[in-house]
Amino acid sequence: QVRLVESGGGSVQAGESLRLSCAASGRTDSSVYMGWFRQAPGKEREFVGTMHRSGAVTDYIDSVKGRFTVSRDNAKNTVYLQMNSLKPEDTAVYYCAASDYNSAKIFSQGTYNYWGQGTQVTVSS
């Protein structure tokens, strides 16, 4: 199994930046995709961004394009989410996710079989 632990969340003002980290342990060599989802209060969990282990595939939802960047350090078994120009609507619990499946549906929760417990990001105006 793969265990994922997120860190780096906190409270910031609009326009500021945060970098989330997700450290993976266990059979990390099987994680084809690692990425991020988020869930705001009263909302469904949504895809944020992800990256293939090779670095060849990266995707983001439109609302974060140009502001958020997913990166991976395979040597450290860690995936990052750099969040710049944060907006109040980015407020959510952010979840790290990993997938053993080389699926084209990288935006789907069903693709990911390992999940972290989440880290809170709060952005005030």
C-alpha positions in Angstrom: 0.0 0.0 0.0 0.9 3.7 -0.4 0.5 6.1 2.5 0.1 9.8 1.7 0.6 12.7 4.1 -0.1 16.3 3.1 1.5 19.4 4.7 1.9 23.1 4.0 -1.7 24.3 4.4 -2.6 27.4 6.4 -4.4 30.7 6.4 -3.2 33.5 4.0 -4.6 36.7 2.4 -5.7 36.9 -1.2 -2.7 37.3 -3.5 -0.3 35.4 -1.3 1.2 32.0 -2.1 1.4 28.6 -0.5 3.2 25.4 -1.4 1.6 22.1 -0.4 3.7 18.9 -0.1 2.6 15.3 -0.1 5.0 12.7 1.1 4.4 9.1 0.0 5.6 6.0 1.7 5.2 2.3 0.9 5.1 0.9 -2.6 5.6 4.3 -4.2 7.1 2.8 -7.4 3.6 1.8 -8.4 2.2 5.4 -8.4 1.7 6.3 -12.0 -0.1 9.6 -11.3 0.1 11.8 -8.2 -1.9 15.0 -7.9 -4.4 17.1 -5.9 -8.1 17.4 -5.3 -9.9 19.9 -3.1 -13.3 20.2 -1.4 -14.8 23.5 -0.3 -17.5 23.7 2.3 -20.8 22.6 0.9 -19.2 21.6 -2.4 -18.3 18.3 -4.0 -14.6 17.2 -4.2 -13.0 18.5 -7.4 -9.9 17.8 -9.4 -7.2 20.4 -9.2 -4.1 19.1 -11.0 -2.0 16.0 -11.5 1.3 14.8 -13.0 2.5 11.5 -14.5 5.5 9.8 -12.9 7.5 10.5 -16.1 6.6 14.2 -15.9 5.2 13.9 -19.4 1.6 14.6 -18.5 0.2 17.5 -16.5 -3.3 18.8 -16.2 -5.2 21.4 -14.3 -8.7 22.7 -13.9 -9.3 25.9 -15.7 -9.8 27.9 -12.5 -6.2 27.4 -11.4 -4.3 27.4 -14.7 -1.6 30.0 -14.6 -1.6 30.1 -10.8 -1.1 26.6 -9.6 1.8 24.2 -10.5 2.1 20.5 -9.8 5.6 19.1 -9.6 7.1 15.7 -8.5 10.3 14.7 -7.0 10.4 10.9 -7.5 13.7 10.5 -5.6 11.9 12.0 -2.5 8.6 10.3 -3.3 6.9 13.7 -3.0 4.5 15.7 -5.0 4.0 19.5 -4.6 1.3 22.0 -5.3 2.6 25.5 -5.7 -0.3 27.9 -5.3 0.3 31.6 -6.4 -2.1 34.5 -6.5 -4.5 32.7 -4.1 -8.1 33.8 -4.2 -10.9 33.3 -1.5 -12.6 30.8 -3.8 -9.5 28.6 -3.4 -10.4 28.0 0.2 -10.8 24.3 0.7 -9.4 21.1 2.1 -6.8 19.9 -0.3 -6.2 16.2 -0.7 -3.2 14.4 -2.2 -4.0 11.4 -4.3 -2.0 8.7 -6.1 -3.0 6.2 -8.7 -1.5 2.8 -9.8 -3.5 3.1 -13.0 -2.2 4.5 -16.3 -5.6 5.9 -17.2 -6.6 8.7 -19.6 -9.2 9.8 -17.0 -6.7 11.7 -14.9 -9.4 14.1 -13.7 -11.6 11.4 -12.2 -11.5 10.5 -8.5 -12.0 6.8 -9.6 -8.6 6.8 -11.2 -6.9 7.3 -7.8 -6.7 4.5 -5.3 -4.7 6.2 -2.5 -5.6 9.3 -0.6 -4.2 11.6 2.0 -6.2 12.9 4.9 -6.2 16.5 3.6 -4.8 19.8 4.6 -6.8 23.0 5.1 -6.1 26.1 3.0 -8.0 29.3 3.9 -7.7 32.5 1.8 -9.2 35.7 3.2 -10.0 38.8 1.1 
